[in-house]
Amino acid sequence: MKQFNNILFATDFSDASGPAADYAMSLAKLTGAHLHVLHVINELDEHQRVMIPREAFQILEKEIELKSIKELNRFCKEQASGLNTTTHAVVGAAFQKILETGDKVNADLIVMGTHGRTGMEHVIVGSTAERVVRRSKIPVLTVRGQD
């Protein structure tokens, strides 16, 4: 089996992330890898920023970041107990930040869930997992989430 030193698990805290978390934790435990748990906070687009006063926007952004960090820490305490973990909460475009964080932590593998969208929903919403798979220089394990 390939030795993993660093595994990056990207989560959006949805049900689709649950099965991927199980794989990421199992692989980290099996190989002794350091598990990096990442949540990307989507940036508000220009239209949303115009609607919110700058000060309120900064407060909202900070609240979202703090809530994400709290959720990441809860995940590590409750589900990844006993594993060597580091949490990361970053703001930006999900697929870009996943790839950047993978490079930053020297990940040997990226693990993430996929919602399994098809048809028009896939065309309109797009797929972060698909973008990561297409652009990643390292292996990516995608795990279909629960419907």
N, C-alpha and C positions, 0 to 999 in steps of 0.2 A: 504494500500500500504506500502511496505517496505520503511523504512526511509534510505536514502543514505546520508552519510556525505561527502564522497570523491568518485568521479567518475574519472576513468582514461580513457581518449580518446586517442588511439594510431592512428597516421596518417602518411601516407607516401606521402601525398599531391597529391595523384592520384585521378582520378574520383571515384574510389571505396570508397574513404574516405568521399565523400560528404554526402551520405545518413546516414552514421554512425555518422557524425558530427551532423546532424539534431537530431538524437535520443539522443546523448549524451547531447546536449544543452537543449533539451526539458526536459529530465529527471533531469538535474541539476536545471533548472528553476522551475520545478514542485515540487521538493523536497528540494530546497535550498542548494543543495550539492555544495561543492567546486569542480570545474572542473579542473583536471590536464590534460594538452594537451602535449602529448609526440611525439617526432619524433626521430626515431633511425637512425643514420647514419651508414650504413654498413661499416665495416672495409674492407680495401683492403686485398686481400689474399696475400700469400707469393710471388706468381708469379708477381703480380702487383707491390709489394714493391720492388722487384729486378729490375724492369724496370725503376723505378723512383729514382733519387738520394735522399738521406735522407733529405737534406735541402728542396728540392723541395716538397717532400712528406709531410713534416711538414707544409709547407706553404699551400699546397693544402688541407690538412686536416683541417686547421684553417679556410680557405676560405669557405669550405663546412659547417663547424660548424656555422660560422657567417651568412651564407645565410639561414641556417635552423632556426636559432634564429630569424632572420628578418621575415621569412615566418610565424613562430609561432606567433610572436607578431602582424603581420598583421592580421592573422586569428582571434586572440583574440579581436583586436580592431574593425575589420569590422564585424565579424560574432557572436562573443560571448560577445558583448558589454552589460554591465549591469550584467554579471555573475561574480562570484568570481572565477578567474582563476589563474593558475600558469603554466608556460611553462617549458618544460624539453627537452633538446637536448642532447642525449648521443650517444656514439660510441660503436658499438658491434654487436652481433648477435641479430636480431630483437626480436625473441620470448623470448630469455633470458632476454633482457633488459626490455621488457614489463612486464614480470613476476617480475623481481627485482624492477622495479619502482612501480608496484602495491603494493608490500610488503612495500617498503620504505614510500609511502604516505598513507598507511593503506586504500587502496581502497576497497570500498564495491562492486564495479562493474567495469569491464573492458569493454569498448565499442570499437569495431574496425570493419572496413570494410573488405570484402572479395572479391576477384576478380572473384570468381566462375569458376576457371579453372577446366577443366576435362581432362580425358584421358592422353596422353603422356605429354602434357604441365604441368599437375598437378604432374605427376611422376618426371619430370625433374626439374621443378622450385620449387615444394613443396608448402606448405601452412603455412605461419606464423600463420594465424588464427587457423588452425587445431592444430598446436603445442601448441599454447597458451591454447586452449580449453582443450586439453588432459592433460596438466600439471598444470593448474591453480587450486589454492585452493579456489578461490572466483568465483562467477558467471561471465560468459563472454557472452556479447551480440554481436553476429556477424550480420552484416547487409550487404546484397548483394549489391555490387556497380552497377553503371550504366554500361551497355555494350557499 
